[in-house]
Amino acid sequence: MDFFISPAWAQAAPGSTAGTLGTILPLVLIFVVFYFLLIRPQTKRAKEHREMVAKLAAGDEIVTNGGILGRITEVGESFVTLQVAGGVAIQVQKFQIAQLMPKGTFKGA
């Protein structure tokens, strides 16, 4: 039966550690690149957003993630009330606020 299938012989284990280092090093480098290009900037942005949301006060003008521009009239635990037009107020979750706008941006009645 050896005529059709050749026997598989075990090969000797590599004697140097350079082979192991050569296989692990690219993985470590990829992780370092991902950390500095993706993970670190994202955590920095999330921290800035948390700080911005914590500092919200009545009278601030904001834009929501949905693109609604308004002035904050009331700040609650997890919701804010926005005045979006004369006599029109909506409640929005705090974490849905995208950015704080400069004073005078909102020209509502």
PyMOL commands that set and color helices and strands:
alter all, ss='L'
color gray80, all
select helices_A, chain A and resi 18-54+94-96
alter helices_A, ss='H'
color red, helices_A
select strands_A, chain A and resi 61-64+69-75+79-85+88-93+97-101
alter strands_A, ss='S'
color yellow, strands_A
deselect
rebuild
show_as cartoon
